Amino acid sequence: MRYLPLLLLTLLLAAPAATAREPRPAEVFAEFAQSKKKRAAKKVPADPVVATITGCGGNQLTVVVGPASGRAGRPARRAKIFASVEAVALFGAAVKKPARDLGKTGTEAFSSLGSNAYVGIVRWSLKRGSRTIDRGLARTGTLKVAGKRGAGICTLPEGHRAA
């Protein structure tokens, strides 16, 4: 009993000043839902150029590049796609093709690839005449490009055998 006043005094001094109460989980959820609605209202448009891997087998793969469907592909209309395509290995070096004019849609084939998992990376620019409208970077995805359904990643179990 003798130490009770000292203990109470210590607790009062150590306690923080009067602050706002901690929000309840329901309040936190409601605040998150409102911020999510705000973020959805400020939706950032997707890239106008998309890519997918259509041919995958043996020691080669094919990357198809084309305009996105719907509203996202609007800047790509009436424009030519200039692109440099890379096959990036999960373990190992990337194989890069030089930039070239793909027109409306185009394909890049990679052969003599080793046994590995590959993802396609496309550095693209859209041009109308001599003007560059837009440029960016796209990763291959599981989607349909130029009427061809493809995959986002390609795994070559056998690969190219060195001589």
Secondary structure, DSSP 8 states (H G I E B T S, - for coil): -TTHHHHHHHHHHHS--S------HHHHHHHHHHHHHHHHHT-----SEEEEEEEEETTEEEEEEEE-SGGGGGGGTT-EEEEEEEEEESSS--EE---EEEESSEEEEE-S--SEEEEEEEEEEEEETTEEEEEEEEE--SSEETTEE-BSEEEESS-----
